């Protein structure tokens, strides 16, 4: 992959190309043998990187990301990763100061083919030492990337080289094994895909192949840098360091066979759920799953450090939600210490507070959906808790949420957003304006008798369909002494 080809491919999307580096540990003579650095800062999903050297393969699309170009050097596929501070736009209007690779967090996806000899140069532009672990790969022990155990750490300004053969096809990840708590909390991670070199008994050809990583951050409203000491109470749950509505849709053609590869490098598990279709888990970071071991699902749990590869035929047109099923993971800038105000009457109180704080707004007395509609003021460089607008109004979602857009007129290799789905007439849920019949309740007399016996009352002889005992019991508490209180 030469520089001119990459510029032509990405020049219209805000990509930047950096030339040779000036690492203190690498001489000018040595630099001539190191592949040039390719850097990308656009938060958009780049088109698939079609291979023009080496073995052919069907490339993936990294959601809100890109694949790293390489050069062939005497039969070896060479890449250059640069660990460095980056600025990542998580959603329009909200940017974070992270650590990543080649201008982004996560770093670029690395795509190779089974049997390729791979050489990866890693230059450290961080303020501390680092390393790279090739998660899930079979390789020589000295290439495993655990600083202090299998290699010396890569000090700031130094360049190390890793070299091994991509021995088995599958989906893997890369991340540091040096000050891992800090560096991964700051966003240092990336995807690795090894394509099969030919037909594989457990790997089927697909029309669309998407990849993304699950990661999480704790960034105070108005701040830019994550808090690296957080263990569980994160307030931003992201796909490839993006939050809805900043996550691109997954655009596919009707009847395409679709593969989605999801890796989890966050601090908790994520049940990934798709609407309108069922899928099978066809692979893990341990390899392909034989067809005899698969079953249909609509949700699969991706645990920490795992990868799950799902496949389905997109045979239902529409705009289908695709998200983590943990409800707090589809929210942005989530505060977890707020009291619940449902049912609280704010009348008279709001006006008094506004006399002191003119911008104060009461909320939550009837639920939180109003937050996605009121357009309340938030601190600078903060994402709204719920955002995004659909064809029918506010979408009360954030965080780990996107849309699978299935259309019959999508062209091959076209990933442009087709806009909102045009529903056939009569196929949209609508308000019912006719009268509703009174419900017919069966056994009202028996229910009334049973309740009356419980509290020692005489039931009415002919209760109406809606009648209940006068003293309704909600909770019965039996104390150790045996006395029952109502």
C-alpha positions in Angstrom: 0.0 0.0 0.0 1.8 3.1 -1.2 1.4 6.7 0.1 -0.3 8.0 -3.1 -2.9 5.3 -3.1 -3.7 5.9 0.6 -3.9 9.7 0.0 -6.3 9.2 -2.9 -8.5 6.9 -0.8 -8.7 9.1 2.3 -7.9 12.6 1.1 -11.5 13.7 1.1 -12.2 12.5 4.6 -9.8 14.6 6.6 -6.9 12.0 6.9 -3.4 13.3 7.6 -0.2 11.8 6.6 2.9 12.1 8.8 6.3 11.6 7.3 9.3 10.0 8.8 9.6 10.3 12.6 12.5 11.7 14.6 12.7 9.1 17.4 15.7 9.7 19.5 16.7 6.1 19.5 16.6 5.6 15.7 19.3 7.0 13.4 18.5 8.6 10.1 20.0 5.6 8.3 17.8 3.2 10.3 14.7 5.4 9.6 15.0 4.7 5.9 14.1 1.1 6.5 11.1 1.9 8.7 7.7 2.3 7.0 6.3 5.8 7.0 3.7 6.7 9.6 0.1 7.0 8.4 -2.2 9.0 10.7 -5.9 9.4 10.6 -8.0 11.9 12.7 -11.4 11.8 11.1 -14.1 10.2 13.3 -16.0 8.8 10.3 -16.0 5.2 9.2 -13.5 4.8 6.5 -14.3 2.7 3.4 -12.8 -0.8 3.4 -9.0 -0.9 2.6 -8.9 -3.0 -0.5 -5.6 -5.0 -0.7 -3.3 -4.3 -3.7 -0.4 -6.4 -2.5 -0.1 -9.8 -0.8 -2.8 -12.4 -0.6 -6.4 -11.2 -1.5 -9.1 -11.0 1.2 -12.5 -9.5 1.8 -11.7 -6.4 4.0 -13.6 -5.3 7.1 -15.2 -1.9 7.9 -14.1 -0.5 11.3 -17.1 1.4 12.8 -15.9 5.1 13.1 -12.4 3.9 12.4 -10.1 2.7 9.6 -7.5 0.0 8.7 -3.8 0.6 8.8 -2.0 0.5 5.4 1.2 -1.6 5.0 4.1 -2.1 2.7 5.5 -5.3 1.4 9.2 -5.7 2.1 10.7 -8.9 0.5 7.6 -10.9 1.3 7.0 -9.4 4.8 4.0 -7.3 5.5 5.2 -4.2 7.4 3.1 -1.9 9.6 4.0 1.1 11.7 2.1 1.9 14.9 2.7 5.1 16.9 1.6 5.2 20.5 0.7 8.9 21.3 -1.7 11.3 22.9 -4.7 11.9 20.7 -7.9 14.0 20.6 -11.0 11.9 20.0 -14.3 13.4 19.0 -16.8 11.2 20.9 -19.8 12.9 19.4 -20.2 16.3 17.7 -19.5 19.0 20.3 -17.7 16.7 22.7 -14.0 15.8 22.5 -11.7 13.8 24.8 -8.0 13.9 25.4 -7.0 10.3 25.2 -4.0 8.1 24.4 -4.1 6.0 21.2 -2.3 5.0 18.0 -1.7 6.9 14.8 -4.0 9.8 15.6 -7.0 7.9 17.0 -8.4 5.9 19.9 -8.9 3.0 19.3 -6.0 2.7 17.0 -6.4 1.5 13.4 -7.4 -2.1 12.6 -4.6 -4.3 11.4 -5.7 -6.7 8.6 -3.5 -9.6 7.5 -4.0 -13.1 5.9 -3.4 -16.5 7.5 0.2 -17.4 6.9 1.5 -13.8 6.4 4.8 -12.9 8.0 4.1 -9.7 9.8 6.5 -7.0 11.0 5.1 -4.2 13.2 7.3 -1.2 14.2 6.0 0.5 17.3 7.2 4.0 18.2 6.4 5.4 21.6 5.5 9.1 21.8 3.8 8.8 25.2 5.2 10.4 28.3 5.9 7.0 29.9 7.0 3.5 28.7 4.6 1.1 26.9 4.4 -2.2 25.1 2.0 -4.0 22.8 0.3 -7.3 23.5 -1.2 -9.1 20.6 -4.3 -10.5 22.3 -5.2 -14.0 21.3 -2.3 -14.6 18.8 -0.2 -17.7 18.6 3.4 -16.3 18.4 6.9 -16.6 19.9 6.9 -15.9 23.6 9.3 -13.0 23.2 6.8 -11.2 20.9 3.9 -11.4 23.4 4.3 -7.9 24.6 4.3 -8.1 28.4 6.9 -5.6 29.6 9.2 -6.9 32.2 8.2 -10.5 31.5 8.8 -11.2 27.8 10.5 -7.9 26.7 11.9 -4.7 28.0 9.4 -1.8 28.0 9.4 0.6 25.1 10.7 3.8 26.6 9.5 7.3 25.4 11.1 8.1 22.1 12.1 4.5 21.3 11.0 2.3 18.5 10.6 -1.5 18.9 9.8 -4.1 16.2 7.6 -7.2 16.6 7.7 -10.0 14.0 5.7 -13.2 13.8 3.6 -15.3 11.4 -0.2 -14.9 11.6 -0.8 -18.6 12.2 -4.6 -18.8 12.5 -7.5 -16.9 11.1 -9.8 -15.0 13.5 -10.5 -11.8 15.3 -8.0 -10.4 17.8 -7.1 -7.3 19.6 -4.0 -5.3 20.6 -3.4 -3.3 23.7 -0.6 -2.4 26.2 0.8 -4.7 28.9 2.6 -1.8 30.6 0.9 0.4 33.1 -2.2 -1.3 31.7 -4.7 0.3 34.1 -3.8 3.8 33.1 -3.1 3.2 29.4 -6.2 1.3 28.6 -8.3 3.7 30.7 -6.9 6.4 28.4 -8.0 4.5 25.3 -5.0 2.5 24.1 -6.4 -0.5 22.2 -7.1 -1.7 18.6 -8.5 -4.5 16.5 -6.7 -7.2 14.6 -8.3 -9.4 11.9 -6.5 -12.4 10.3 -8.4 -13.5 7.2 -8.4 -17.1 6.1 -6.0 -17.8 3.1 -8.7 -19.9 1.3 -12.0 -21.6 1.9 -12.4 -22.5 5.6 -14.8 -25.2 6.9 -16.1 -22.9 9.7 -15.7 -19.4 8.2 -18.3 -18.4 5.6 -17.9 -15.6 3.1 -20.0 -12.5 3.9 -21.1 -9.4 2.1 -20.5 -6.9 4.9 -18.0 -7.3 7.7 -18.0 -4.7 10.6 -15.7 -4.5 13.6 -15.6 -2.3 16.7 -14.4 -2.3 20.3 -16.4 -1.8 23.5 -14.6 0.6 25.9 -15.6 2.9 28.8 -14.5 6.2 30.2 -15.1 8.4 33.3 -14.9 12.0 32.2 -16.5 14.7 34.3 -18.9 17.1 32.6 -16.9 20.0 31.1 -13.6 18.1 31.4 -11.4 16.5 28.7 -9.3 13.8 30.3 -10.6 10.5 31.7 -10.2 9.6 35.4 -7.9 6.6 35.3 -8.6 5.4 38.9 -12.2 4.5 38.2 -13.0 0.8 38.7 -16.7 0.4 38.0 -18.6 3.8 38.0 -18.0 4.9 34.4 -20.2 7.6 32.9 -19.4 7.1 29.2 -19.9 3.7 27.5 -18.6 3.7 23.9 -18.2 1.8 20.7 -14.7 2.7 19.3 -14.6 5.7 21.7 -17.8 7.1 20.2 -21.2 7.6 21.8 -24.6 7.9 20.2 -25.5 9.9 18.2 -21.9 10.0 17.2 -21.8 6.3 16.3 -22.2 5.6 12.5 -25.1 3.4 11.4 -24.3 -0.1 10.0 -25.6 0.2 6.4 -26.3 -3.1 4.5 -28.2 -4.3 1.5 -31.3 -6.4 1.9 -30.4 -10.1 2.0 -26.7 -9.4 2.6 -24.9 -11.9 4.8 -23.5 -9.7 7.6 -20.7 -10.3 10.1 -20.2 -8.1 13.1 -17.1 -8.6 15.2 -17.3 -7.1 18.7 -14.3 -7.0 21.2 -14.6 -5.9 24.8 -11.8 -4.1 26.5 -14.0 -2.2 29.0 -14.4 -3.1 32.7 -17.6 -5.0 32.6 -19.6 -7.4 30.3 -22.0 -6.1 27.6 -25.1 -8.0 26.3 -25.2 -6.9 22.7 -28.7 -7.0 21.3 -30.0 -6.6 17.7 -33.6 -5.8 16.7 -35.5 -7.4 13.8 -33.1 -10.3 13.2 -31.6 -13.3 14.9 -28.0 -14.2 14.6 -25.5 -17.0 15.4 -22.2 -16.6 17.2 -19.7 -17.8 14.6 -16.4 -17.0 16.3 -14.6 -16.0 19.4 -11.1 -14.7 20.0 -10.2 -18.4 20.4 -11.3 -19.2 16.8 -14.2 -20.1 14.6 -17.2 -21.9 16.1 -18.2 -25.1 14.2 -21.7 -24.9 12.7 -22.8 -27.8 14.9 -22.1 -25.8 18.0 -24.2 -22.7 17.0 -27.7 -21.7 18.0 -29.9 -18.7 17.1 -29.8 -15.6 19.4 -30.8 -12.0 19.5 -28.5 -11.1 22.3 -25.0 -12.3 23.2 -23.0 -11.4 26.2 -19.5 -10.2 25.5 -17.3 -10.5 28.7 -14.2 -8.5 29.5 -11.3 -9.4 27.3 -13.5 -11.4 24.9 -14.5 -11.1 21.3 -17.7 -12.3 19.8 -18.3 -12.7 16.1 -22.0 -12.7 15.0 -23.5 -13.4 11.6 -27.0 -13.1 10.1 -28.8 -12.5 6.9 -30.3 -9.0 6.8 -33.6 -9.9 5.2 -35.8 -7.4 7.0 -35.8 -3.8 5.6 -35.9 -1.0 8.1 -33.9 1.0 10.7 -33.2 -1.6 13.4 -31.8 -0.6 16.8 -28.5 -2.3 17.8 -27.2 -1.7 21.3 -25.9 -2.9 24.6 -28.9 -4.1 26.7 -27.6 -2.7 30.0 -29.8 0.4 30.2 -27.2 2.7 31.8 -24.9 1.8 28.9 -27.2 3.6 26.5 -26.8 7.0 28.3 -24.2 9.7 28.2 -22.5 11.6 31.0 -24.5 9.5 33.4 -24.5 10.8 37.0 -25.1 7.9 39.5 -25.7 9.9 42.7 -28.8 11.8 41.6 -31.9 11.2 43.7 -35.1 9.9 42.1 -37.8 12.6 41.8 -40.6 10.5 40.3 -43.8 11.5 42.0 -42.3 14.6 43.7 -44.3 17.8 43.3 -42.0 20.7 42.5 -44.8 23.3 42.3 -43.7 26.5 43.9 -40.2 25.3 44.6 -38.8 25.7 41.1 -39.7 29.4 41.1 -38.0 30.1 44.4 -34.8 28.3 43.3 -34.8 30.2 39.9 -34.9 33.5 41.8 -31.4 32.5 43.0 -30.3 30.3 40.0 -32.0 31.6 36.9 -30.9 28.7 34.8 -32.2 26.0 37.2 -34.6 23.5 35.8 -36.5 20.9 37.8 -36.7 17.5 36.2 -37.4 13.8 36.8 -40.8 14.1 38.5 -42.4 12.1 35.7 -39.4 10.3 34.4 -36.2 11.3 32.6 -37.4 11.3 29.0 -37.9 15.1 29.2 -34.1 15.5 29.3 -33.9 14.5 25.6 -36.4 17.1 24.6 -35.9 20.2 26.8 -32.5 21.2 25.4 -31.3 22.1 28.8 -27.9 23.9 29.2 -24.9 21.6 29.9 -21.3 22.4 30.6 -19.0 23.1 27.7 -17.5 19.9 26.1 -20.2 17.6 27.5 -22.5 15.3 25.7 -26.2 15.4 26.5 -27.4 12.4 28.6 -29.8 11.3 25.9 -29.6 12.7 22.4 -30.3 12.0 18.7 -33.4 12.7 16.7 -35.3 10.2 14.6 -38.1 10.6 12.1 -40.7 10.5 14.9 -39.0 12.7 17.4 -36.3 12.4 20.1 -34.5 9.0 20.5 -34.0 8.6 24.2 -30.7 6.9 23.8 -26.9 7.6 24.1 -23.8 5.5 24.7 -23.6 2.1 23.1 -26.3 2.5 20.6 -26.5 2.5 16.8 -28.8 1.6 13.9 -28.7 -1.3 11.5 -30.0 0.2 8.2 -31.2 -2.5 5.8 -32.2 -1.3 2.3 -32.8 -3.1 -0.9 -31.1 -0.5 -3.2 -27.6 -0.3 -1.5 -24.7 -0.7 -3.9 -21.7 -3.0 -3.2 -19.1 -1.2 -1.0 -21.5 1.6 -0.4 -21.7 2.5 3.3 -23.3 6.0 3.0 -26.1 6.7 5.3 -29.3 6.3 3.3 -31.4 8.4 5.6 -34.5 7.2 7.5 -36.5 4.3 6.4 -39.7 5.1 4.4 -42.3 2.8 6.0 -45.0 1.2 3.8 -48.4 2.7 4.4 -50.2 1.2 7.4 -47.1 -0.4 8.9 -46.3 2.1 11.7 -47.7 1.9 15.2 -50.2 4.7 15.7 -52.5 6.2 18.3 -55.9 4.5 18.8 -58.7 7.1 18.9 -61.8 4.9 19.1 -63.5 4.1 22.4 -62.1 1.2 24.5 -64.5 -1.4 25.8 -64.7 -2.0 29.5 -62.6 -5.1 30.5 -64.5 -8.2 31.4 -63.2 -9.5 34.7 -63.8 -13.1 35.6 -64.2 -14.4 39.1 -64.7 -11.0 40.8 -66.9 -12.6 43.5 -64.3 -15.3 44.4 -61.5 -12.7 44.5 -63.5 -10.5 46.8 -64.3 -13.4 49.1 -60.7 -14.5 49.3 -59.5 -11.0 50.1 -62.3 -10.5 52.7 -61.4 -13.7 54.5 -57.7 -12.6 54.7 -58.7 -9.4 56.7 -61.7 -10.9 58.5 -64.5 -8.9 56.6 -67.7 -10.0 55.0 -67.6 -9.5 51.2 -70.3 -7.6 49.3 -73.0 -9.9 47.9 -72.9 -8.6 44.4 -69.6 -6.8 43.8 -69.2 -4.9 40.6 -66.5 -5.9 38.2 -64.2 -3.3 39.6 -65.0 -3.6 43.3 -62.3 -4.5 45.8 -62.3 -4.8 49.7 -62.3 -1.5 51.5 -59.1 -2.1 53.3 -56.7 -3.2 50.5 -53.6 -5.1 51.7 -50.4 -4.2 50.0 -47.8 -5.8 52.2 -48.0 -8.3 55.1 -45.1 -8.4 57.5 -44.7 -11.4 59.8 -42.5 -10.8 62.7 -40.5 -13.6 64.5 -43.1 -13.7 67.3 -45.7 -14.7 64.7 -47.8 -11.6 65.0 -48.9 -10.3 61.6 -49.1 -6.6 60.9 -50.8 -4.9 58.0 
